């Protein structure tokens, strides 16, 4: 409940009360075709020490733009055009660049959504961690390195003493996201902006990261802006929630009241998303599977990563592969596509063995298996227009050029429900996250494949946009009789799209079967852990879960550890 001073229960318990950040009448403009238009339209925001404010809304609502403005920063192509931003009494609208730089990293930190795009690939993780505390004179290099190890351990990163000496490309996406969260905490800032910090994490790891973020906020009386499209997550983290749409405030309330009794129709629509469920497709008993993974074992160098895995995927069906970071989901995709030749076993396509190395596969074999990636921002060339992004596979695989290629590009844009006249000449930077992912889908479809691997294709999208992408993929599957392998850590996505479910843990398949059977007890212990780790729309859910697991450990009962370790 909100107190008379406006401090929420958790913020008050943390010792909050003093206003740390105040925005009034904030206006931010974005530039397109040399024209400026409002993307944040006169918003107000107040944040007290020790308080966590949740910002939610669909893609393009202005959430990340507001978060960056809290640092006195506007991304390229944007400008802060009006209003005021006061951070601990300092006016960031009139502060010099030197003054703002002295705050960033030290007193205000930012955790970005895309860890892969945020790290310098040429420097080790521990070097990047130590940069801010050393630069701001808060710690020596030795002290910063020791602090990194301590925080890496608290965030459940494997080998805390050694992982910092790896380069960004040598760790998983989930591990990289946790390393970036640790970096943001390196100076123990007064304010942290968390911009979708658990997007890349599986549900079991997410629990640990959310608990650690809350501990840090509580321990250091840190204020936080928590930007997310996951309503169940924001329910665990935020004292207060602001719902944004098209750069305007729709509704603002204390978390419990917002969850139990939203007043605006738009907020109610956010609460009701993810109702989509595809119609199940039964596998023909005698039909040859389109894709068969037959007793595959694979390794990176001398390190085994897959252990004798086998499964089948039939035409028109979706097999969801679920498991935590490091369980072998994406590695399995790499083996199927020929990017990682197996040590033993084989992959068969339509009953015929595929060469283990993609370089030994024919163009037709390559064409039939396509992939849609998790992060559309890094999956498409930012310097190419949409016509070239979609057109390249048309030329490479099908030999289409000129007018024929142009017509096919337009047809694919219509298939993914984007207006060809409006989008064909745009660059990726002129598209929303959902539109970029649709372009990635069109690029995969351009090869006219029979099988598509969807690797976390909705994890970076807000729930309204994600539901649209899932419906689009389902329609295309039914129209073209495609087979899908859906790699995900989102159990809601598994329930929505799968015909069959495969659960992976530490490079092994621990359970597989039809969706209905997989969600009906009894389960393998690890499947139980996954299902119990899915956040619920209850502000007490995380506290209850952590208490239950702590009690089980005290009784000596097993609680399976993260496979990342």
Rosetta blueprint (number, residue, H / E / L):
1 X L
2 X L
3 X L
4 X L
5 X L
6 X L
7 X L
8 X L
9 X H
10 X H
11 X H
12 X H
13 X H
14 X L
15 X L
16 X L
17 X L
18 X L
19 X E
20 X E
21 X E
22 X E
23 X E
24 X E
25 X E
26 X E
27 X E
28 X E
29 X E
30 X E
31 X E
32 X E
33 X L
34 X L
35 X E
36 X E
37 X E
38 X E
39 X E
40 X E
41 X E
42 X E
43 X E
44 X E
45 X E
46 X E
47 X E
48 X E
49 X L
50 X L
51 X L
52 X E
53 X E
54 X E
55 X E
56 X E
57 X L
58 X L
59 X L
60 X L
61 X L
62 X L
63 X H
64 X H
65 X H
66 X H
67 X H
68 X H
69 X H
70 X L
71 X L
72 X L
73 X L
74 X L
75 X L
76 X L
77 X L
78 X E
79 X E
80 X E
81 X E
82 X E
83 X E
84 X E
85 X E
86 X E
87 X E
88 X L
89 X L
90 X E
91 X E
92 X L
93 X L
94 X L
95 X L
96 X L
97 X H
98 X H
99 X H
100 X H
101 X H
102 X H
103 X H
104 X E
105 X L
106 X L
107 X L
108 X E
109 X E
110 X E
111 X E
112 X L
113 X L
114 X L
115 X L
116 X L
117 X L
118 X L
119 X L
120 X L
121 X L
122 X L
123 X L
124 X E
125 X H
126 X H
127 X H
128 X H
129 X H
130 X H
131 X H
132 X H
133 X H
134 X H
135 X H
136 X L
137 X L
138 X L
139 X L
140 X L
141 X H
142 X H
143 X H
144 X H
145 X H
146 X H
147 X H
148 X H
149 X H
150 X H
151 X H
152 X H
153 X H
154 X H
155 X L
156 X L
157 X L
158 X L
159 X L
160 X H
161 X H
162 X H
163 X H
164 X L
165 X L
166 X L
167 X E
168 X H
169 X H
170 X H
171 X L
172 X L
173 X H
174 X H
175 X H
176 X H
177 X H
178 X H
179 X H
180 X H
181 X H
182 X H
183 X H
184 X H
185 X L
186 X L
187 X L
188 X L
189 X L
190 X L
191 X E
192 X E
193 X E
194 X E
195 X E
196 X L
197 X L
198 X L
199 X L
200 X L
201 X L
202 X L
203 X H
204 X H
205 X H
206 X H
207 X H
208 X H
209 X H
210 X H
211 X H
212 X H
213 X H
214 X H
215 X H
216 X H
217 X H
218 X H
219 X H
220 X H
221 X L
222 X L
223 X E
224 X E
225 X E
226 X E
227 X E
228 X L
229 X L
230 X L
231 X H
232 X H
233 X H
234 X H
235 X H
236 X H
237 X H
238 X L
239 X L
240 X E
241 X E
242 X E
243 X E
244 X E
245 X E
246 X L
247 X L
248 X E
249 X E
250 X E
251 X E
252 X E
253 X E
254 X E
255 X H
256 X H
257 X H
258 X H
259 X H
260 X H
261 X L
262 X L
263 X L
264 X L
265 X H
266 X H
267 X H
268 X H
269 X H
270 X H
271 X H
272 X L
273 X L
274 X L
275 X L
276 X L
277 X L
278 X L
279 X L
280 X L
281 X L
282 X L
283 X L
284 X L
285 X L
286 X L
287 X L
288 X L
289 X L
290 X L
291 X E
292 X E
293 X E
294 X E
295 X E
296 X E
297 X E
298 X E
299 X E
300 X E
301 X L
302 X L
303 X E
304 X E
305 X E
306 X E
307 X E
308 X E
309 X E
310 X E
311 X E
312 X E
313 X E
314 X L
315 X L
316 X L
317 X L
318 X E
319 X E
320 X E
321 X E
322 X E
323 X L
324 X L
325 X L
326 X L
327 X L
328 X L
329 X H
330 X H
331 X H
332 X H
333 X H
334 X H
335 X H
336 X H
337 X H
338 X L
339 X L
340 X L
341 X L
342 X L
343 X L
344 X E
345 X E
346 X E
347 X E
348 X E
349 X E
350 X L
351 X L
352 X E
353 X E
354 X L
355 X L
356 X L
357 X L
358 X H
359 X H
360 X H
361 X L
362 X L
363 X H
364 X H
365 X H
366 X H
367 X H
368 X L
369 X E
370 X E
371 X E
372 X E
373 X L
374 X L
375 X L
376 X H
377 X H
378 X H
379 X H
380 X L
381 X L
382 X L
383 X L
384 X L
385 X E
386 X H
387 X H
388 X H
389 X H
390 X H
391 X H
392 X H
393 X H
394 X H
395 X H
396 X H
397 X H
398 X H
399 X L
400 X L
401 X L
402 X H
403 X H
404 X H
405 X H
406 X H
407 X H
408 X H
409 X H
410 X H
411 X H
412 X H
413 X H
414 X H
415 X H
416 X L
417 X L
418 X L
419 X L
420 X H
421 X H
422 X H
423 X H
424 X L
425 X L
426 X L
427 X E
428 X H
429 X H
430 X H
431 X L
432 X L
433 X H
434 X H
435 X H
436 X H
437 X H
438 X H
439 X H
440 X H
441 X H
442 X H
443 X H
444 X H
445 X H
446 X H
447 X L
448 X L
449 X L
450 X L
451 X E
452 X E
453 X E
454 X E
455 X E
456 X L
457 X L
458 X L
459 X L
460 X L
461 X L
462 X L
463 X H
464 X H
465 X H
466 X H
467 X H
468 X H
469 X H
470 X H
471 X H
472 X H
473 X H
474 X H
475 X H
476 X H
477 X H
478 X H
479 X H
480 X H
481 X L
482 X L
483 X E
484 X E
485 X E
486 X E
487 X E
488 X E
489 X L
490 X L
491 X H
492 X H
493 X H
494 X H
495 X H
496 X H
497 X H
498 X L
499 X L
500 X E
501 X E
502 X E
503 X E
504 X E
505 X E
506 X L
507 X L
508 X E
509 X E
510 X E
511 X E
512 X E
513 X E
514 X E
515 X H
516 X H
517 X H
518 X H
519 X L
520 X L
521 X L
522 X L
523 X L
524 X L
525 X H
526 X H
527 X H
528 X H
529 X H
530 X H
531 X H
532 X H
533 X L
534 X L
535 X L
536 X L
537 X L
538 X L
539 X L
540 X L
541 X H
542 X H
543 X H
544 X H
545 X H
546 X H
547 X H
548 X H
549 X H
550 X H
551 X H
552 X H
553 X H
554 X H
555 X L
556 X L
557 X L
558 X L
559 X L
560 X L
561 X L
562 X L
563 X L
564 X L
565 X L
